[in-house]
Amino acid sequence: MRVVQLIDLLYWGGAQKLLVTFTAAARARGVTPIIISLRHDSDTPVIAAELRSLGAEVLVFAGSGLMDPLRIWKLARFLRHEKVDILHTHLTYANIIGAIAGRLAGVAVVSTIHNTQDDQPYYHPVRAQMEAWLLRHSVQRVIAVGHIVAEANKARLGKKAMDIIPNAVDLPTPIPAEERQALRTELIGDPMRPLILSVGRLSPQKAHSDLLIAFADLRESNSNATLVIAGDGPLRAELEAQIKTLGLEGHAWLLGMRNDVPRLLAASDIFATSSHWEGLPIAVLEALAAGLPVVGTTVGDVPKVVVEGTGLLVPPREPGALAAALRSL
């Protein structure tokens, strides 16, 4: 079976991590994986190399705009020429373009919705309506990555049935105690200081600015605490400036993109997330699988997995409440 995974962009995000998981499992199940990104990002070569090492073909079909007719025609021609059995789309642009190209090529399309539609700063009503119409009328199946994600999208999809397939992660392999201590020393200098970890793209969705404000508040009562944020993105310079403004240098660090997140989780004491909206975030699932308590926000399907005894949740956009939750742990 030949399956194309079509995605908006290859950077280190939750949907992209799922592509890695799919690719790793595909060959063993007789599936030939082909990954197509609609745009090029600075992370693309790194992710593409990992996907290729797992046996996937990775391509970029860039265009002059969302509805570039030449790109849609090229994608439809590719699907026909390669005798693709299923086109699986991820994220808004891919859901729109894939639905059209799949219909032109006569290829079955499965679309996955990874997020709720609430409160997105780049939300565009015409684009959202276009995606919803195509999901209702031009794709064979729609998948939601969690129950709240499905509920949030129910109204715009009308009577279109959604399959709920929650995101999942592998259980991590424990690391030796001496390796954990060495990594803590590398990250924060003194391995005895409490270490809070956050993992996510440095973007408006993840709201790391709120986390930094909360951390500055926390340090008023726990001056020994440290924070490391793994990830990269468009807000990096802004967050670096905020660290200086809040006087957090030597206490909070932006690590950039890391390919050793399981090791970072094993080395940490608490996982924190401050997102303004989510689906069912892979980073939170990985933290829970690693046995870390999670402090986060009540967005998307996070309350479905962070339950009593596994962490504390507060409303989004409330750094004071986030600081109080961190302080209680």
Buried (B, 14 or more C-beta within 10 A) or exposed (E): EBBBBBBBBBBBBBBBBBBBBBBBEBEEEEBBBBBBBBBEBEBBEBBBEBBEEBBBBBBBBEBEEBBBEEBBEBBBEBBBEBEBBBBBBBBBBBBBBBBBBBBBBEBBBBBBBBBBBEEBEEEEEEBBEBBBBBBBEBBEBBBBBBBBBBBBBEEBBEEBEBEBEBBEBEEBEEBEEEEBEBBBEEBBEEBEBBBBBBBBBBBBBBBBBBBBBBBBBBBEEEEEBBBBBBBBBEBBEEBBEBBEEBEBEEBBBBBEBBEEBBBBBBBBBBBBBBBBBBBBBBBBBBBBBBEBBBBBBEBBBBEEBBEEEBBBBBEBEBBEBBBBBBBEB
